[in-house]
Amino acid sequence: MSLKERINAANEEALRRIVAADPVLVDVAPAGDVIPGLEDRMILHSGPPVTWERMCGAQRGAVIGMCLFEGWAQDPAAAARMLAAGEIALEPNHHHGTVGPMAGTITRNMWVWVVENRAFGNRAFCRQVESFQQFGDHSPDALAGLEKWRDTWGPALGTAVRKMGGVPLKQLVARALLMGDEMHNRVVASSSLFANAVAPHLVVCGLPTEQVVSTLFYAGNHPFLFLGLSMAAAKASMDPVRGVEASTVVTAMARNGTEFGIQVSGLEGEWFTAPAPRVQGLLLPGWKEEDAGLDMGDSAITETVGWGGAALGGAPGILSFTGGTAEQALAFSRDMRGISTGLSPDYLMPALNFEGTAVGIDIRKVVHANLVPVIDTAIAHREPGHGIIGGGIVRPPMECFTKALARFAEKYQG
C-alpha cells in the first residue's frame, strides 16, 4: 500500500471515530476527584506547554487568581513569587484529557463538567465559563464567581445530572445548530436547551431551596453556560482519534496567548507551535487595539469537531460579537470544507441547504490549499487583572501546519 493510500485509509478511520462519538454529560465534580494526574499545587492551563516566564499577561493573571482561590497565597504579589520560584506546577489541560476556556486555569477544587464518550469509553473535562478570572482578572469579585460555582452551582448541577442518569449532548448540539448556535462563542440556544432539561431535576433533587433557586437563576441566565459542555464534548469526541497511524487529521488546536499549537493524529504527543496571532474583531466600549492580548484558549477544540468556524455560516447572530458579514460567515464555512476530511451527518446547517459541517481538519489540505482554519474567539487584555474586552475571528499561523507536515514526512517517508 502506498503512503497516500495509507493516509487516506487512516483519515477515513479518523473521520469514522469523530462521527461515531456519543458525548454524554455524566457529572459535575471537583477536578481533583476526576481529572487524571491533577496534583496538589498544580495549575492546568490552556494551549501548549508554557513557563511562567513566557506566559502572557492574561494567563499570568489567571494563574495568580487560582493561587488565591486555592489559598496557596494571600495576595497577588505572594502568588507571583511562588510561581516565579517554580513552587506551583504548570501543565497544559490537553495533557490531562481536559480543556479550558481562555486562560483555561484549573486546580483541584475547581468543579468541572465531566463528559463521557459512550461510543469509546473515554472521558473529558472542562471548567465553568465566565468573563472575569479566565481572562486574567484575579480581583475578589472575580474569585467570588469561582467560589459560587464551587460551593453552590457546581454541586447542585452535579446532583441533578446524576439524578437524570446523564445528559446526551449529541442530539442537543444538533438541535442548537439548527437554532443558530455554532457551539463556540454563540451557545445561546444550547444553553437554554440544557437549562430547560436540567431545571425540573434541580427542583426535585432534594437540595436546599436557596441553592436550587440560585442555580436555576445561574443556569437560566448564562448565555455562555453551554460552552464548557461543548468544549468537553468536543474533547471527548476527538481524543479517540489520537494515535491513528498515518492519519493527518488535527486532533487539537490550542493557544496560550504566547504560542498557537496543533496536534496531529499520526504524530501523537507532539506539539507544532508558532507565535500566537492577533484576533481581528470588535472591542467592548472603552478598550483600544493596543489593549488586546494575543489569541488564547483551548476552545478551538470545537473547530476540530466541526463546530465554531466550520459552522459560522449557520450562526449569523454571532457577527454582533465577532464582526463581519453573513456572506463572510458562509464563505468561512465553505472554506473549511476544502481543508477537511469530510462532512458531518449529524451537525447540519440550514443556510447551506442542511449540509453537514466540515469535520477532520487535514494538515495536507491546509498546506496544499494555503488556507488555514477559521476560529471565532474572545479577546483578553494584554496585561493581568482584566476581564473580557472583546471578540473576533482568528486564523492559526500556517507555520504550525508546515512544521507538522514536515515532521509527518520525516516519520512516514523515512
C-alpha positions in Angstrom: 0.0 0.0 0.0 1.4 3.4 -0.9 1.8 6.2 1.7 -1.1 8.1 0.0 -3.3 5.1 0.3 -2.3 4.6 4.0 -3.1 8.2 4.8 -6.5 8.1 3.1 -7.4 4.9 4.9 -6.2 6.4 8.2 -8.1 9.6 7.7 -11.3 7.6 6.9 -10.9 5.8 10.2 -10.3 9.1 12.0 -13.5 10.5 10.4 -15.4 7.4 11.4 -14.4 7.8 15.0 -15.3 11.5 15.1 -18.7 10.8 13.5 -19.4 7.9 15.8 -18.7 9.9 19.0 -21.5 9.9 21.6 -20.7 12.5 24.2 -22.9 12.4 27.4 -22.6 14.7 30.3 -22.4 12.3 33.3 -21.4 14.5 36.2 -20.2 17.8 37.5 -17.4 17.2 40.1 -14.3 18.6 41.8 -11.4 18.5 39.3 -9.1 16.8 41.8 -11.5 13.8 42.0 -11.9 13.2 38.3 -9.0 14.6 36.2 -6.1 12.1 35.8 -2.8 13.3 37.1 -4.0 16.6 38.5 -2.0 17.0 41.7 -2.0 19.5 44.6 0.0 22.7 43.9 -0.6 22.2 40.2 -2.5 24.5 37.8 -3.6 23.3 34.4 -3.7 25.9 31.6 -4.8 26.3 28.0 -2.6 25.9 25.0 0.7 24.1 24.5 3.3 24.0 27.4 4.4 27.4 28.6 6.5 28.5 31.6 5.7 31.3 34.0 8.4 33.5 32.4 6.8 33.2 28.9 3.2 33.4 29.9 1.1 36.3 28.5 -0.3 38.9 30.9 -3.9 37.5 30.9 -2.7 33.9 31.7 -0.4 35.2 34.4 -3.3 37.0 36.0 -5.5 33.9 35.8 -2.9 31.6 37.4 -2.4 34.2 40.1 -6.1 34.0 40.6 -6.0 30.2 41.1 -3.3 30.5 43.7 -5.6 32.9 45.6 -8.6 30.7 45.0 -6.8 27.7 46.5 -5.4 29.6 49.4 -1.8 29.0 48.4 -1.1 32.7 48.6 -2.8 35.5 50.4 -2.2 38.3 47.9 -1.2 38.6 44.2 2.4 39.5 44.9 2.9 36.4 47.0 1.3 34.3 44.3 3.6 35.8 41.7 6.7 35.0 43.8 5.6 31.4 44.2 5.0 31.0 40.5 8.3 32.6 39.6 10.1 30.3 42.1 8.6 27.2 40.5 6.6 26.2 43.6 3.5 25.7 41.5 3.5 23.1 38.7 2.1 24.4 35.4 0.8 21.9 32.8 -1.4 22.0 29.7 -5.0 20.9 30.0 -4.6 18.7 26.9 -2.0 16.6 28.7 -4.8 15.6 31.2 -7.7 14.9 28.9 -9.0 18.3 29.7 -9.8 21.7 28.0 -10.4 25.2 29.5 -11.7 28.5 28.0 -9.3 31.4 27.5 -6.5 31.1 30.2 -8.1 27.7 30.9 -6.9 27.5 34.5 -8.0 24.5 36.6 -6.9 23.3 40.0 -8.2 20.5 42.3 -11.0 22.5 43.9 -12.4 23.9 40.6 -15.5 21.9 39.7 -15.6 20.6 36.1 -18.1 19.2 33.6 -17.5 15.5 33.1 -18.4 14.2 29.6 -18.1 10.6 28.6 -17.9 9.4 25.0 -20.0 6.3 25.3 -19.0 5.1 21.9 -15.4 4.7 23.0 -15.5 4.9 26.9 -13.2 7.9 27.3 -13.9 11.0 29.4 -13.0 14.6 29.0 -13.4 17.6 31.3 -13.9 21.4 31.2 -14.2 24.1 33.8 -17.0 26.7 34.0 -17.1 29.6 31.6 -17.2 33.2 32.9 -16.0 36.6 31.8 -13.5 37.5 34.5 -11.0 35.2 36.1 -10.5 33.1 33.0 -9.4 36.3 31.2 -6.9 37.2 33.9 -9.0 39.1 36.5 -7.9 38.0 40.0 -9.9 40.5 42.0 -12.1 39.4 44.9 -15.2 39.8 42.8 -13.8 37.6 40.1 -12.8 34.9 42.6 -16.3 35.1 44.2 -17.7 33.8 41.0 -15.4 30.7 41.2 -16.3 30.2 44.8 -20.1 30.3 44.0 -19.5 27.7 41.3 -17.5 25.5 43.7 -19.9 25.8 46.7 -23.3 26.2 45.1 -23.9 25.9 41.4 -21.4 23.0 40.6 -22.7 20.7 43.4 -26.3 21.4 42.5 -25.8 20.7 38.8 -23.9 17.6 39.5 -26.7 16.3 41.7 -29.3 17.0 39.0 -27.1 15.4 36.2 -26.6 12.2 38.2 -30.3 12.1 39.0 -31.0 12.3 35.3 -28.7 9.5 34.5 -26.6 11.8 32.3 -27.5 14.3 29.6 -26.9 13.2 25.9 -25.2 16.1 24.2 -25.0 15.0 20.6 -28.7 15.5 19.9 -28.8 18.7 21.9 -25.9 20.2 19.9 -27.6 19.1 16.6 -30.8 20.9 17.6 -28.9 24.0 18.7 -27.1 24.3 15.4 -30.5 24.4 13.7 -31.4 27.2 16.1 -28.4 29.5 15.2 -25.7 28.3 17.5 -22.2 27.4 16.3 -21.1 25.9 19.7 -18.0 28.1 20.3 -19.0 31.7 21.0 -22.7 31.5 20.3 -24.3 28.9 22.6 -27.5 30.8 23.4 -29.8 28.1 22.2 -27.8 25.2 23.6 -27.5 26.9 27.0 -31.3 27.4 27.0 -32.0 23.8 26.0 -29.7 22.5 28.7 -31.1 24.8 31.4 -34.6 23.7 30.5 -33.6 20.0 30.6 -32.0 20.2 34.0 -34.4 22.6 35.7 -37.1 20.0 36.7 -34.5 17.7 38.2 -32.9 20.5 40.2 -36.3 21.3 41.7 -36.9 17.7 42.9 -33.3 16.7 43.8 -33.7 17.4 47.5 -31.2 20.2 47.9 -31.9 23.4 50.0 -34.3 25.7 48.3 -31.9 28.6 48.3 -29.2 26.6 46.5 -31.7 25.3 43.9 -33.1 28.8 43.2 -29.6 30.3 42.9 -28.6 27.5 40.5 -31.8 28.0 38.4 -31.1 31.7 38.0 -27.5 30.9 37.1 -28.3 28.3 34.5 -31.3 30.1 33.1 -29.5 33.4 32.5 -26.0 32.4 31.5 -25.6 32.9 27.7 -22.2 31.1 27.6 -23.2 28.2 30.0 -23.0 25.5 27.3 -19.5 26.5 26.1 -17.9 24.4 28.8 -20.1 21.4 27.8 -19.4 21.9 24.1 -15.7 22.1 24.7 -15.7 18.9 26.9 -17.9 17.2 24.3 -15.5 18.1 21.5 -12.5 17.0 23.5 -14.2 13.6 24.3 -15.1 13.2 20.7 -11.6 14.0 19.4 -9.4 12.0 21.9 -10.3 8.6 20.3 -8.8 10.0 17.1 -5.4 10.4 18.7 -2.7 7.9 17.6 -4.3 6.7 14.3 -1.1 5.6 12.4 -0.5 7.7 9.3 -3.5 10.0 9.9 -3.0 13.7 9.0 -6.1 14.8 10.9 -5.7 17.6 13.5 -6.8 16.4 17.0 -6.3 19.7 18.9 -5.8 23.4 18.3 -4.9 25.4 21.4 -3.4 28.7 22.3 -1.9 30.2 25.5 -1.5 33.8 24.4 2.1 33.3 23.6 2.0 30.4 21.2 -0.5 28.7 19.0 -0.2 24.9 18.9 -1.7 22.0 17.0 -1.6 18.2 17.5 -2.0 15.6 14.7 -3.4 12.1 15.0 -0.5 10.3 13.4 2.1 12.3 15.4 0.5 11.7 18.8 2.2 13.5 21.7 3.9 16.2 19.6 3.1 19.9 19.5 3.7 22.1 16.5 3.8 25.7 17.5 4.2 29.3 16.2 3.7 32.7 17.8 0.1 33.3 18.8 -1.7 35.7 16.3 -3.7 38.8 16.9 -7.5 38.5 16.9 -9.4 40.7 14.4 -12.8 41.7 15.7 -14.8 44.1 17.9 -13.7 45.5 21.2 -16.1 46.4 24.1 -16.6 50.1 24.8 -13.6 51.8 26.4 -10.9 49.4 25.0 -8.4 50.1 22.2 -6.5 47.8 19.9 -3.3 48.3 21.9 -5.0 46.9 24.9 -5.7 43.5 23.3 -3.6 40.4 24.0 -2.8 37.7 21.5 -5.0 34.6 20.8 -5.7 32.4 23.8 -7.7 29.3 24.9 -8.4 25.6 24.4 -11.8 26.4 22.9 -10.6 25.9 19.3 -11.2 22.2 20.1 -14.7 22.9 18.8 -13.4 23.7 15.4 -11.7 20.3 15.2 -15.0 18.5 15.6 -16.9 20.6 13.0 -18.3 23.5 15.1 -17.2 27.1 15.7 -15.7 28.4 12.5 -16.9 25.4 10.5 -20.5 26.3 11.5 -20.3 30.1 11.3 -22.4 30.2 8.1 -25.4 28.9 10.1 -24.9 31.3 13.0 -25.1 34.9 11.7 -26.1 36.2 15.1 -22.5 35.8 16.3 -21.4 38.5 14.0 -22.6 41.1 16.5 -19.8 39.7 18.8 -17.1 39.0 16.2 -17.8 41.5 13.4 -18.0 40.6 9.7 -20.9 39.9 7.4 -23.3 37.0 6.8 -21.6 36.4 3.4 -18.2 36.2 5.0 -19.6 33.7 7.6 -20.9 31.5 4.8 -17.6 31.7 2.9 -15.7 30.7 6.1 -17.8 27.5 6.4 -17.3 26.7 2.7 -13.5 27.3 3.1 -13.4 24.8 6.0 -14.8 22.1 3.6 -11.8 22.4 1.4 -9.3 21.6 4.2 -11.3 18.9 6.0 -11.7 15.1 5.6 -15.5 15.0 5.3 -18.9 16.4 6.3 -20.8 15.5 9.5 -24.0 13.6 9.0 -25.4 14.9 12.3 -24.4 18.6 12.6 -26.3 20.4 9.8 -26.5 24.0 8.6 -29.9 25.2 7.2 -28.1 28.1 5.5 -26.1 25.6 3.4 -29.1 23.5 2.4 -28.8 21.4 5.5 -25.5 20.0 4.5 -23.1 18.9 7.3 -20.4 20.9 8.8 -16.8 20.2 7.8 -15.1 17.6 10.0 -11.5 16.4 10.4 -9.0 19.2 9.5 -6.3 17.7 7.3 -2.8 19.2 7.5 -2.0 18.2 3.9 -5.0 20.0 2.6 -4.3 23.1 4.7 -0.8 23.4 3.3 -1.7 22.4 -0.3 -4.5 25.0 -0.4 -2.5 27.6 1.6 -5.7 28.0 3.7 -5.7 27.8 7.4 -8.9 27.1 9.5 -11.2 29.8 10.8 -11.7 30.2 14.6 -14.1 32.6 16.3 -12.9 33.6 19.8 -13.0 36.2 22.6 -10.2 38.7 23.3 -8.4 39.2 26.6 -6.3 42.1 27.8 -2.5 42.0 27.3 -2.0 42.8 31.0 -3.2 40.8 34.1 -6.1 42.0 36.1 -8.9 42.5 33.4 -12.0 40.6 32.2 -13.1 40.1 28.7 -12.5 43.1 26.3 -14.0 41.8 23.0 -14.4 39.1 20.4 -13.4 38.3 16.9 -12.1 36.0 14.2 -8.6 34.5 14.1 -6.7 32.1 11.9 -3.8 29.9 13.1 -0.3 30.5 11.8 0.5 28.4 8.7 3.8 27.6 10.3 2.1 25.2 12.7 0.8 23.1 9.7 4.0 23.3 7.7 6.0 22.1 10.7 3.6 19.2 11.3 3.6 18.2 7.6 7.4 18.2 7.5 7.6 16.1 10.7 4.9 13.7 9.2 7.1 13.3 6.0 10.1 12.6 8.2 8.3 10.0 10.2 6.4 8.2 7.4 8.7 8.6 4.5 11.9 7.8 6.4 
